[in-house]
Amino acid sequence: MPVRNVSNRGRRNIIGYFPSLKMCRMVQFESTLERDLIYLLDFDPQVAEFEEQPLKIAYQYEGKGKGYTPDFQAMFTSGQIALLECKPHRFVKKEENQHKFSMAQGWCTARGWRFHVITDKQLRTGYRVQNVKLLTQHARHEVGVEIKGSIFACLANAKRPLTINDVMLAVNPTKPTAVIMPILHMAYHHELYLPLNKDPLNAQTPISLYGPLWRQRRER
């Protein structure tokens, strides 16, 4: 559990709680930047678990004792552990922050952990956050075995690259829009692949079972 409570005292940040599917609890955030990172952590299959405000590190700055609480600790399926700090790009170069980040990097290195500062420029370049938010809206919906089977069959038997629209029309020609939710649900749960980084998801988005491996399968 967090080592300190989330507070907005003296700040203009947006604070709140995120209903994490991965952690099966409400995760606290202190800014929209933290919230957006939570969306990605919750979605990323390589992240086994994560925790907000996980620990406090004591350090010295200008002769005074300080305490630093990173925003998140992430545990990956590889066994790697990382501390994550969300910070607006304009604040990263501040002397005190640079000192704090250097200290945290050394603290993590000594333990075989990693330390990453994640800025708004990094997080909000491209469309990944926007697209993951869309998938998350459908993550808790129930999808029947029959329609999943139809989508899998359509993709497995494809003789050419398909788009979302192609699958919608093939699976339910009379009501193709009924296939949108199942596709987004399955993409969230990594049962099929949609490219999320470069463009907003739309009817012409490529779709496949095994991500970028479709071409490799065709070339074998």
Order of alpha helices (4+ residues) and beta strands (2+ residues): beta-beta-alpha-beta-beta-beta-beta-beta-alpha-alpha-beta-alpha-alpha-alpha-beta-alpha-alpha-beta-alpha
